[in-house]
């Protein structure tokens, strides 16, 4: 018999699914701070979290969502307590009845079916009222518990927020091809070779499991979406035509997993279901494979499950990971990497990144209702590569364009920043004036007069700006509406071409599109005459530079200054900061100019200088001035005090400890600094104090620019 002894509920005769359901009821009661755990908690958690129980209710003509809503309403009426919820006598009685149902069914352990039979016997209380709404009484589930066997083991009692009787695969996966057909993905530009390589690997007889390796932001997910787009269009080999790309939702897979091996059970159930599907071949997509790989109880449970599947090629798995992720997988189980066919994705060049941005710019223009200039695209790529070094192209440039477009949209649709500041200041002044209105002493009177004077100056300015804003918003709204109409007409035109609807094609091409273009041109001319060019939402290079300024703090004008003009003024700028060191400044300027015009080995540093002189003459200050000139930021300088590297063993700290030694994963002082900020000046302060081995390392840097 189920009992509660020593504060612990004894469930020796219950199987794992039943135990998990009872534990879930306890958790639900604790989450909602209820005084006791009741059959209502058991019913609510079962319908919410178990696809099997949801399927039983659906078979009994009780919609699981409606049942869950009724349970949630009833739960809100239960008394609350600050302590831990204890098991109510009513729930203990239900568990005892479940054990009797197990004996009646001649099964050794109590399962979900027996708990459902016991729930159906609740004719009073909240559970009885809810089940009575659907005509379910004692024995009401007997003809429907067979639905539990139709849900694969591992999904029958698994945690899911979508437990509404669906097949189980949909609970843990997303269909990328369906999303592609619904036009939810941006066009994939410049990754044709990678998508083709992906298809070649998928077409192999064995080892047809691609592993895409690349740093965050280089476009691993985009390549997979490119494949989904091609499958949706039918632009793939016949073996891949009609295939489904199902992306594993790793968050849902691991959510709520408390029991040993539960993640492996869920994954096994998903793979079994995919293998059994006959309508279309499915490819399982696992992003960040290293994250799910280490989720098992022993860290390699998922690997042991996948290895035989990968070897037999029962199902094709498409995985992505980073270089560090590959290392983590190999440390846990190097054999599994041999089952994959790996290929590495490198960040695109600046020219390729610009092509990618041009290809997706129209999507961002439609979303933000702005226009993105070509100069903005080029500037975004250049500035993202230089000033956002911790993220790879094209992701950093796309984020830059996205945020800049959002900023422009806020300026156009919302209140301009200057006006917003003035309005907030006026509100603050009026609140302060009201707060000291009753003060009659001398200081209070003086403060009130000063505040009233400032407020009286601001009121007419704010009123004038509001009037201008309202008059211009109408013009901007008209232009925006016409742009949306033109975009829709062009989209309809493309659809008509694809469907070969020549009647509609002729009307759109010769009547609708030219008419909308004519009206848009007239509206833009009216906006120009009204002096609202900036409000029409053109994203320029200055807007992009302003966003980078928000991210990094680097002044906008220095980012956009011409390279030739900047180099010509180098001595002048450095001499303005470093007084009395003209010879050193000229030497540095000449070296930098030689480097920038291409008269140097591209593998070597821009320049290597040894500043000699007594303390206080400006050696370090010149290095700071050089960093500020070259990279527009005085902080773009890594300073290493060589007095810390006087011992032989300390030289190793520059490049990090060898594998197997303590802190080997942390990297070195020099290598990590350069990796985090490649556009910077390296300053080796008091280099004469360094041990001789340090110079052996520096020789590689000075000679080849690498370690």
N, C-alpha and C positions, 0 to 999 in steps of 0.2 A: 504494500500500500504506500502511496505517496504521502510523505509526512514531513514535518518541519521540526528537526531536533537540533538543539544548540544553535538556533538561528540559521541553520543551513537546510535548504530544501533537498530532500533525498529523492533522486529520480533514477535509481539504479535500473529500473525496468523500462526506461524510455530510450528510444534510439536518438541518434545525433540531431535529426531534423526536429524532433519533438522537444529535445532539450534546448535547442537553439531558439525555438519559438517561445518557450517559457522564459528563457533568459531575456529575449527581446521584450516580453511583456513587463518584466521587472525593470529593464532599462527605460521603457516608455513611462512607467510610473515615476521613476526617479527624475526623468527629464521634466515631467510636468508637475513635480513636487506634490504628488498625491500621497495621501496617508497610507493607502494599502493597494496591493496588486489584486485586481479583480478579473473575472472572466471577460469584462469589457476590454481591458488592456490586451488580453490574449487574442480576442477577435480583431481588434484594430490593428495590432502588429501583424497578425497572419494575413489579413487582406491587403495590407500595405506592402509587406516585404516578400511574400511568397507567391510566385507565379502559379504554383500548383494549387494553392488554396483559392487564389483568384479564379482559376479555371473551373474549380468545383462550383463556386458561387455563380459563375456565368452559366454553367450547365444547368444550375437550379433556377435559372431565370432571375437571378439577383445581380444587377450590375455592380461590379466591385467598387467603382467610383462612388456610386450612390451609398453603398453600405459604409464606405470609409467616411463619407461626409456625415452620415448619421452618427457614426462612432465618435467623430471629432466633436460634434455638438454635445453628445452625452458626456464625453470626458471633461468638457468645460464646466459641467455642473457638479463634478466630484469635489469633495473637500480637499484642501491643500494642507501640507505639513512641511516644516523645515527639516525634519529628520528623514532617515532612509525609509522607504515604503516597505511594509511587511506584508506577507502573503495573507490574504483574507480567508476566513473559514469557507466562504463560498467557492473560492478558487481551489482550495484543498479538496473540497467535496467533488468538484469537477474533475480533478486529476484522479481521484479514486474511481470515479465512474469510467474514466478513460481506461484504467487498468482492467476494470471488469469487462469493458468492450473488447479489449485485447484477448481476454480468455474466451469470450464468446466467438471471436473471429479465429481462434486457434492460432494466434501469433505469439511469439516469445516476447517481443518488445512493443511498447506503445509507440505508434507512429502518428503522423498527421491525420490519418483517416480516423483513428480512435478519438483524437482530440476533437475533431469535427463532430463525430457522433455525440460526444459528451456536451459540446456546445449546443447542439440542436435540442438537447434535453432541458436547456435553460428556458423554462416557460414563464418565469417571473424576472423582474429586474430589467435593467437597460438592454441586456443581450436578448432576452425574450421579446421585448418590444420591437427591437430592430429586426430580428428574424421573422417575427409575426407580420411585419409590414410586407414581406414577400411570401407569406404563407408557408414558411419553413417551421416545422415542429419536430418532435421526437421522431427519429428515423428519416428525417427529410433529406439527409445527404446520402442515404444508402445506395440510391441508384446513380449517384454522381461522383463518388470518391474514386471511381476508375480513372477519372481525369488526372489524378495524381501520377499514375503510372505513365501517362503520355508525356509528362515533362521530364527531360533527362535528369538523372541523378546529378546533383551538384547545382541544378537550377531549381529544383523543387523546393528547397528550403533556403536558397541563397537570398542575399539582400539585394533588393532593387527598388528604386523609387517608382518604377513604371509597371508594377505588378498588376496588370489588368487583363491577364489571360492571353497575352501575346506569345509568340512561339518560343521566346527565349533568346534567339540570336539578336533580335532587335533590341533586347535589353542591354546588350553589351557592345553593339557595333553600330557604325554609321555606313550607309551605302553611298560611297563617293560617286559612283556612276549616276545614281539618281540625282544627287546634288548637281552634277555636271549638266544633266539634261534640264534641270530647273534653272540653269544659268546663274548658279551661286558662286562660281569661281571666276577670277580674273583671267584674261588670256595669258598663256604661257609664251614668253618671248625669249628667243636665244638659247633655248635648252633642247633643241631638236635632237642633237647628237646623244644627249644623256637619256632622253625618252626612248630613242631607238635602241640604245644599249640595254635599257631596262626590258624592252620587249624581246630582245635577243636572248637574254638570260631566262625570261619566263618561258620561252619556246624550247629551251634545252630539254633533253630527255631526263637527265639526272642533274642534281645540284641546280635545279631551276628555282632557287630561292635567292632573290637579289638582296644584298645588304648595302644600302647607300650610306657612305661614310662622309661626314663633312662637319665643319664647325657650325655653331648656331648662326643662322641668318644667311647661309650661302644659297639656300633654295631647295633643300631636300623635300620638303612638303610640296613645294611648287612642282617639282618633277613628277611626283605621284599624281598630283592633280592634272598635270599635262597628260599623263596616261589615261586618267579617267575621262578627260575631255575627248581624247581620240577614240576611246571605246564607245563613248556616247554618240560620236559622229559616224562610227563604223570604219574609221580610218586605221584599222589594225589588221594583222593577219587573221585568217579564218579561225585558227585555234583560239584566238582571244576574243573573237566577235561574240557578243552577248555575255561575256564574263562579268562577274560582279566583284568590285573592289570593296571589301568590307573592312573598315578601319576599326580596330579594337579600342574600345573606351576603357583605358586602363584604370581610370578613376572609379568607374562603376564596378570594374572587376575586383578591385581590392577593398572597396568600401564595405564596412561592416563585417569583414572576414575576421572571425575570432577563433575559430577552431583550427586545429592542426591539419594542414593539407587542403584547406577549403579553397584557396586560390587555384591550386592545381586541379581540384575537382571541377570548379567552374570552367576553367580553360579547357579541360578535357571534354566537358559537356558541349562547349561551343564547337570544338573541332569535330567531335562525333557528329553533331548536327550538320555541319558544313560538308563533311565527307558523305553523309547520307543524302544530301540534296541532289536531285537528278535534273531539275529544270534548267539550271545554268551552273557552269563551273565558277567556283568562288575562290578569290585570292584574299587571304587574310593580311591586312596591313597593320604592322605593329610599329608605331612611332616610338622613339626613345627606347629601343629594345633592351638596353642595359638596365633601365629602370624596372621593367617587369621581370627581367631575368633574375634579379636578386630578391624577389618578393617571397620566395618559398620559405618554409620554416627553417630549412638547413641552408638556404641561400642558393641551392642548386636544384630544388624540386622542379621548377619550371624547365630547366635545362634537361633534366632526366626525362621529363615528359615529351619534350620537343625533339630530342635527338633521334629516336626511332622514326618519328613522323617525317623528319627532314630526310633521313636516309632512304625511306621507302618512297618519298615524293607522293604520299597519299593526298597531300594538300599543299598548295604553293603558299609560301609565306614571304611577304615583302617587308623588310625591316629597315629602319634607319637608326643611326647612332652617331656619336661624335668620336673623334680620335681617342679622347680620354675614356669614352664608353667602351670602345674596343678593348682597351687595356684592362678595364674592370672585368669584362666578360672573360678574357683570357686568363686572368688571375683566378677566377672561380672555376672555369671549365673551358680550357682551350680547345677541346675537341669539337665543341658546337660551332665554332667559327669556321671550321673546315667544311661544314655542311652548307654554308652560304657561299654564294659567288659575290665577292665584294668589289665595289668600285668607288673611287673617291671623287667627291665633287669639290672643286676649287672655287674660290670667289671669282666672279666675273671681272674682267678688266673695266676700266672707266668707260670705254666706248660701249662695251656690252651692257653695262649697267644703265647707260643713257638710253640704249635701245629698249631695255626692259621698261624703264620709266615712261618712255614715249608710248609704248604699247598699252600700258594700264592707266595712262593719264586721263583718258576719257571717262573711265569708271569713277575716278576721284572727282572729276569735274561734275559729273552728274550727281554724285552723292553730296558734295559740298556746295553745288550750284555756283561754282566759280570757274575761271579759265586759268590754265597753267601755261605760262610762257615758256618758250624753248630755253631762254636764258635761265629760268628758274630750275629747269631739269638739269642743265649742265652744272649750275652752281651747287645744286643739292648733292650731286655725285662727288664733285670736287671737295666740298666742305665736309661731307660725311666721311670720306676716306681720310682726310687730314685731321679733323677735329673730333671724330667719334671712333677712335682706334680700337675700343673694346668690343665693337660689333662689326660684323662683316657686311660687305656689299653683297646683294643689293638691298638687304633688309634695312640697314641704317638709312640709306637714301630714301627708300619708300616711306619709312616712318617720318623722315624729315619733311617730305612733300605732304604727307597726310596731315601732320600737325600744323604746318604752315597754311594749308588750305582751310583747316578748321579755324585757325586764327583769323583768316581773311573773312570767312563766313560770319564769324562773331562780330567783326567790325562792320560788315555790311548789314546784317539783319539786326544785330543788337545795338547797344549804345556804344559810341566811340569811347576809347579809353580815356581821352582827355575830359569828355563830358561826364563820363561815369565818375571820375575822380572829383570833379567839381560838384556833382550832385551829392556824393557821399560826404564831402567836406561841408556843404551847406546843411545837410541833415545833422551832422555832428555839431555845427555851430548853433543851430536852432535848439538842439537838445541841451547844450551847455547853457544857453541864454535862459531857457525855461527853468533849469536847475538852480540858477542864482538870481531869479527874478525878484525874490523877496529880500535879498541881501541889501542892507542899507548902509553898511560900513564903507569906509573910503576905498579900501582895496577891492571889495566886491563890486562897487560902482565902477571903478576904473576897468576891471576885467570885463564887466558886462558891456561897457561902452566900446572897448576894443573889439569884442566879439560881434557886437551889432554893426560896427563899421565894416568889418570884413564881410559879414553876411549881406549887408546892403550893396556891397560891390559885386558879390557873386550872383545875386538874384537876377539882375538884368542879363548877365552873360549866359546863365543857364536857360533863361526863357528864350533868348535869341537862338541858342543852339538847338533847343527843342523844336522851335518853329522850323528851322532849316532841315532838321532831321525828318520831321513829318512830311514836309514838301518833297524831299528827295526819295523817301521810301516808296512813294507811288510810282515814280519813274523806274526805280530799281526793281520793284515787283513786276512791272510790265515787261521789262527786259528778261527777267528770270523766267517768267511764264512762257515767253516766246522761245527761249532757249530749250525749255523742256518740251514744247511742242515740236521743235525742229529735231531734237534727239529722238522723240517717239516716232516721228515721220520717217527718219532715216532707219530706225530699227524695223519699222513696218516694211520699208523698201527692201531691206536685206532679207526679211522673211519671205516677201513675195518673190524675190529672185530665186531663193532656195526652193520654194514650192512651185516655181514656174507658172505663177498666176499672172499671165500677161495683161489681162484687163486691169487688174489692180496695180500692176507694175507701171503701166502707162500713165494711169491717173496720178500715182504718187510721184513719178519721176518728172512729169511735164506740167502738173497742176499744183499739187499740194506742197511739195518741197520748195519749188520756186516762190510760191506765194508766201509761205512762212519765212523764207529767207529775206524776201522784200520787206515784210513787216518788221522783222528783227533789225534789219539795216536801218529802217526809219526810226525805230525806237532807240537804237544805240546813238543815232545822230541827235535825237532829242535829248538823250541823257548827256551827251557831250556838250550841247548848247547850254544845258542847265548846270554845267560844271560839276558833274558827278562821275567823272571818269574813274576815280579811285573806288567809288562805291559800287561800280559794276562788277567788281570782284576779279580783277586780274592779279594773279600771283606772280610776283617779280623776284628777281635775284635779291633785292633788298629785303623782301619779306622772308626769304629763306635764311639770309644772313641774320636777321633779327631773331629767328627761332634758334639758330645755333648760338647766338649770344645769350639767349635764355638758358640754354643747356650748359654752356661752358663759361660764360662771362667774358668772352673775347670781344672787343669792340668791333662793330659792324664795318666801319670804314676801313679798318686795317685788313679785314678779310677780303674785301673787294678791290683793294688797291692793285693797280697793274704791276706785274712782276718787273718789267723794265724800269718803270719809274721808281719803283722801290729800291732796286739795286743801284741806280744812279745816285740816290741820296743816302747810301749806306754810311759813308764816312761822316757826312753831316749829322746823321742821327746818332751814330755811336759817339762822336765827339761831344754832342750835346749832353750825353750822360757821363762819359768818362773824360775827365779834364786832365790834360797834360800827358796823354799817352798816345800821341799822334802816330808814332812809328808802329806801335802794336796794332792800332786801329786800321792803318793802311794795309798791313800784312794780312790781317783777318779779312778785310773787305776784298782784296785781290783774290784770295783763295776761294771765297764764297762765290765771287763772280765767275771765276774759271769753272767752278763746279756747275753753276746754274746754266752756263752756255754750252755745257757738254764736253768741256776739255778735261775730263777725268774718267777714271775707271768707274763704271756704275756700281761695281761691287764694293768699292771702298767708301769710307765715310766722306761727308762733304768736305771736311777739313780736320787736320790733327795739329794742335798747337801746344807748345810748351812755354808757358808764361813764367819767366824768371824775375825775381825781385824780392826785396825785403818786405816784411809784413806791413800792410796798410797802403800800398801804392796803387791798388785797384785791380789786382789779378782776378779775384772772384767777382768783382763788380763788372768787369768787362765780359766775363762769361754770362752773367745775368743779362747784361745789355744785349749780347749776341742772341740769347734764347728769346728775348722779347722781340728782337728785330726779325729773326727767322721764322718764329712760330707764333708771334703775336701774343705771347704769354710768358711772363717772367718765371712762372712756375713750371714751364716746360724744360726743366733742368734737373737732372738726377745728380745729386752731390754725394760722392762717396769719400769719407774721411779715411785716408790711407794709413793714418796712425793706428787704426783698428786692425790692420792687416800686416802687422810687423812680424808675426810668427808664421812659420812655414805652414802649419796646419790651417791657419786662417785664410790662406789664399784660396782654398777649396770653397769657402763660403761665397765667393764671387759667382761661381757657376752652380752651386748646390752640392749636397752630399750625394755620393754614388748610391745606386739602388741597393737596398738592404740595410743601409745605415739609418740612424735616427734622423727624422725630419727630411728624408730623401724626397718626399712628395711636395715639399714647400718651395723648391726651386732656389736659385741663388740671388744674392743682392743685385748683381749686375744684370743677369739674364731676365729676371722677373721685372725689373724696372724698365728695361728696353721692350719687353713683350707687352707690358701694359701701356706704354707710351712710346711708340717707335719714332714719332716726330719730336725729338728733344735733343738737348745738349747734355753730354756726359762730362762731368767735372770731377777729376781725380785730385782732391785737395791734399796738399803736402805729400806729393807722390814719392819724394825722396825717402820717406819713412817706410815705404812698403817693402816687404820681403822680395827677394829676387825672383821667386816663383810667380809673383804677380805680373812681372814684366814679361814672362814667358806667355802668359795668357793674353796680355795686352798686345803682344806682337801679332797675334792672330787678328785682333780687332783692327789694328792699324794697317795691316797688310791686305786683308781680305774683307774686312767689315763683318766678320762672323765669328762665332765660337762653335 
